[in-house]
Amino acid sequence: MAANTYTPTRTNLLKLKHDLSFATLGYDLLDKKRNILVMELLNLVDQTVDYQNHVDDALKTAFVSLEEAVLKMGKMKVFCLSSAVNIDVDIKLGSRKIMGVSLPVVATEFVERSPYFSPTGTHFFIDNSIVYFKEALKLMGRFAELKISVMRLAREVKKTIRKVNALEKIAIPEYQRAVKFIENRLEENERDAVILLKKIKERLESKTSRGEVHESFHP
């Protein structure tokens, strides 16, 4: 949008000023949106890192407990006991919005039908394994929620930054240049009009003066 492509009229000046005001307002809103999204993104990134560690620790604890159970009772017996475990997992997916961005909400619930097996001849490590794996699964649901949220927010932040930069470095400066160009041209036109009127007035006065002199020497 070149400034000199606009005809220097007051109508165009008013339109450009309105567009400039609208673009400036859009920039302010997008800039605030960007700041909020960046803060939320950084917060989620920190949580994601924490949950990554929690998931790693929970899985490690669960597998260590399972290995202990295998050592105490044998692989075949642990396998048979695992077949008797009757737990339904209900993973509910919801959503929440931050500045118009839809983020997932994952809730993991368990419906248990214990006891799964007789405590006789079993070791507490097998019970611990069930508890630890359930905890790990809950953490993994939350971890997945955070990772997807981070990816969606990162994409939105990138889009918002592009829009903010386009307004700040291209649109707004071009509108400002166009407004300045028309204002300068209108001022020049007004000055030219004033000078022209002054010359016309001087010429009329000069003609009037010559006419009066001519009449005074008429016999």
C-alpha positions as CSV (number, residue, x, y, z in Angstrom):
1,M,0.0,0.0,0.0
2,A,1.9,3.0,-1.3
3,A,1.0,6.3,0.3
4,N,0.8,8.2,-3.0
5,T,-1.8,5.8,-4.4
6,Y,-4.5,7.6,-2.4
7,T,-6.1,10.7,-3.8
8,P,-5.4,13.5,-1.3
9,T,-9.0,14.2,-0.2
10,R,-10.5,14.8,3.2
11,T,-12.7,11.7,2.7
12,N,-9.7,9.5,2.1
13,L,-7.9,11.1,5.1
14,L,-10.9,10.3,7.4
15,K,-11.0,6.7,6.1
16,L,-7.3,6.2,6.5
17,K,-7.4,7.6,10.0
18,H,-10.2,5.2,10.9
19,D,-8.3,2.3,9.4
20,L,-5.2,3.4,11.3
21,S,-7.1,3.6,14.6
22,F,-8.6,0.1,14.0
23,A,-5.2,-1.4,13.1
24,T,-3.7,0.2,16.3
25,L,-6.5,-1.2,18.4
26,G,-6.1,-4.6,16.8
27,Y,-2.3,-4.4,17.5
28,D,-3.0,-3.6,21.2
29,L,-5.4,-6.5,21.6
30,L,-3.2,-9.0,19.8
31,D,-0.2,-7.8,21.8
32,K,-2.1,-8.5,25.1
33,K,-3.2,-11.8,23.7
34,R,0.4,-12.7,22.9
35,N,1.6,-11.8,26.3
36,I,-1.1,-13.9,28.0
37,L,-0.5,-16.9,25.7
38,V,3.3,-16.7,26.3
39,M,2.8,-16.6,30.1
40,E,0.4,-19.5,29.9
41,L,2.7,-21.5,27.6
42,L,5.7,-21.0,29.8
43,N,3.7,-22.1,32.8
44,L,2.5,-25.3,31.0
45,V,6.0,-26.0,29.8
46,D,7.2,-26.0,33.4
47,Q,4.4,-28.3,34.4
48,T,5.1,-30.6,31.5
49,V,8.7,-30.9,32.5
50,D,7.7,-31.7,36.1
51,Y,5.1,-34.3,34.9
52,Q,7.6,-35.9,32.6
53,N,9.8,-36.5,35.7
54,H,6.8,-37.7,37.7
55,V,5.8,-40.2,34.9
56,D,9.4,-41.5,34.7
57,D,9.6,-41.9,38.4
58,A,6.1,-43.5,38.7
59,L,6.8,-46.0,35.9
60,K,10.2,-46.8,37.3
61,T,8.7,-47.5,40.7
62,A,5.9,-49.6,39.2
63,F,8.3,-51.8,37.2
64,V,10.6,-52.2,40.1
65,S,7.7,-53.4,42.2
66,L,6.6,-55.8,39.4
67,E,10.2,-57.2,39.1
68,E,10.2,-57.8,42.8
69,A,6.9,-59.6,42.6
70,V,8.3,-61.8,39.8
71,L,11.4,-62.5,41.9
72,K,9.3,-63.5,44.9
73,M,6.6,-65.5,43.2
74,G,7.9,-66.4,39.7
75,K,6.9,-65.0,36.3
76,M,4.2,-67.6,35.6
77,K,2.3,-67.0,38.8
78,V,2.5,-63.2,38.4
79,F,1.2,-63.6,34.8
80,C,-1.8,-65.7,36.1
81,L,-2.5,-63.2,38.8
82,S,-2.4,-60.3,36.3
83,S,-5.2,-62.1,34.3
84,A,-7.4,-62.0,37.4
85,V,-7.1,-58.2,37.9
86,N,-10.5,-56.7,37.0
87,I,-10.2,-52.9,36.7
88,D,-12.0,-50.7,34.2
89,V,-10.3,-47.6,33.1
90,D,-12.5,-44.6,32.2
91,I,-10.6,-41.8,30.4
92,K,-12.8,-38.8,30.1
93,L,-11.8,-36.1,27.6
94,G,-13.0,-32.5,28.1
95,S,-11.7,-29.1,27.0
96,R,-11.0,-25.6,28.3
97,K,-10.3,-22.4,26.5
98,I,-7.5,-19.8,26.9
99,M,-7.8,-16.7,24.7
100,G,-9.9,-18.7,22.3
101,V,-7.6,-21.7,22.1
102,S,-9.2,-25.0,22.9
103,L,-7.1,-27.1,25.3
104,P,-7.8,-30.7,26.3
105,V,-8.6,-31.9,29.8
106,V,-7.9,-35.5,30.6
107,A,-9.5,-37.2,33.7
108,T,-8.6,-40.8,34.4
109,E,-10.9,-42.8,36.7
110,F,-10.8,-46.5,37.8
111,V,-13.6,-48.8,38.6
112,E,-12.3,-51.7,40.6
113,R,-13.8,-55.1,41.4
114,S,-11.5,-56.3,44.1
115,P,-10.4,-58.6,45.6
116,Y,-8.8,-59.9,42.4
117,F,-7.2,-63.0,44.0
118,S,-6.7,-64.7,47.3
119,P,-4.0,-63.1,49.5
120,T,-2.7,-66.6,50.3
121,G,0.5,-67.4,48.5
122,T,0.9,-63.9,47.1
123,H,3.3,-61.2,47.9
124,F,2.5,-57.5,48.8
125,F,4.7,-56.5,45.8
126,I,2.0,-57.6,43.4
127,D,-0.5,-55.4,45.2
128,N,1.9,-52.5,45.2
129,S,2.5,-53.0,41.5
130,I,-1.3,-52.5,40.8
131,V,-1.3,-49.3,42.9
132,Y,1.8,-47.9,41.2
133,F,0.7,-48.7,37.7
134,K,-2.6,-47.0,38.4
135,E,-0.8,-43.9,39.6
136,A,1.5,-44.0,36.6
137,L,-1.5,-44.2,34.2
138,K,-3.1,-41.1,35.9
139,L,0.1,-39.2,35.5
140,M,0.4,-40.2,31.9
141,G,-3.1,-38.9,31.2
142,R,-2.2,-35.5,32.7
143,F,1.1,-35.6,30.9
144,A,-0.6,-36.1,27.6
145,E,-3.0,-33.3,28.3
146,L,-0.1,-30.9,29.0
147,K,1.9,-31.9,26.0
148,I,-1.0,-31.3,23.6
149,S,-1.8,-28.1,25.3
150,V,1.8,-26.9,24.9
151,M,1.7,-27.8,21.2
152,R,-1.6,-26.0,20.6
153,L,-0.5,-22.9,22.5
154,A,2.8,-22.8,20.8
155,R,1.1,-22.8,17.4
156,E,-1.3,-20.0,18.5
157,V,1.6,-18.0,19.9
158,K,3.4,-18.3,16.6
159,K,0.3,-17.2,14.6
160,T,-0.3,-14.3,17.0
161,I,3.3,-13.1,16.8
162,R,3.1,-13.1,13.0
163,K,0.0,-11.0,13.1
164,V,1.5,-8.6,15.7
165,N,4.6,-8.1,13.6
166,A,2.6,-7.6,10.4
167,L,0.6,-4.8,12.1
168,E,3.5,-3.3,13.9
169,K,6.1,-3.3,11.0
170,I,3.9,-3.2,7.9
171,A,0.2,-2.2,8.2
172,I,0.5,0.6,10.8
173,P,3.6,2.3,9.4
174,E,2.0,2.3,5.9
175,Y,-1.3,3.8,7.2
176,Q,0.8,6.4,9.1
177,R,2.7,7.3,5.9
178,A,-0.5,7.5,3.9
179,V,-2.1,9.8,6.5
180,K,1.0,12.0,6.6
181,F,1.1,12.1,2.8
182,I,-2.5,13.2,2.5
183,E,-2.2,15.7,5.3
184,N,0.8,17.3,3.7
185,R,-0.9,17.5,0.3
186,L,-4.0,19.0,1.8
187,E,-1.8,21.6,3.6
188,E,0.0,22.4,0.3
189,N,-3.4,22.7,-1.5
190,E,-4.6,25.1,1.2
191,R,-1.5,27.2,1.0
192,D,-1.7,27.2,-2.8
193,A,-5.4,28.2,-2.5
194,V,-4.6,31.1,-0.1
195,I,-1.8,32.3,-2.4
196,L,-4.1,32.1,-5.4
197,L,-6.8,34.0,-3.6
198,K,-4.3,36.7,-2.5
199,K,-3.1,37.1,-6.1
200,I,-6.7,37.4,-7.4
201,K,-7.5,39.9,-4.7
202,E,-4.4,42.0,-5.5
203,R,-5.2,41.8,-9.2
204,L,-8.8,43.0,-8.7
205,E,-7.6,45.8,-6.4
206,S,-5.0,46.8,-9.1
207,K,-7.7,46.8,-11.8
208,T,-10.0,48.8,-9.6
209,S,-7.3,51.3,-8.9
210,R,-6.5,51.8,-12.6
211,G,-10.2,52.3,-13.4
212,E,-10.5,55.0,-10.8
213,V,-7.5,56.9,-12.2
214,H,-8.8,56.7,-15.8
215,E,-12.1,58.2,-14.8
216,S,-10.5,61.1,-13.0
217,F,-8.8,62.3,-16.3
218,H,-11.9,61.9,-18.4
219,P,-13.1,65.3,-19.7
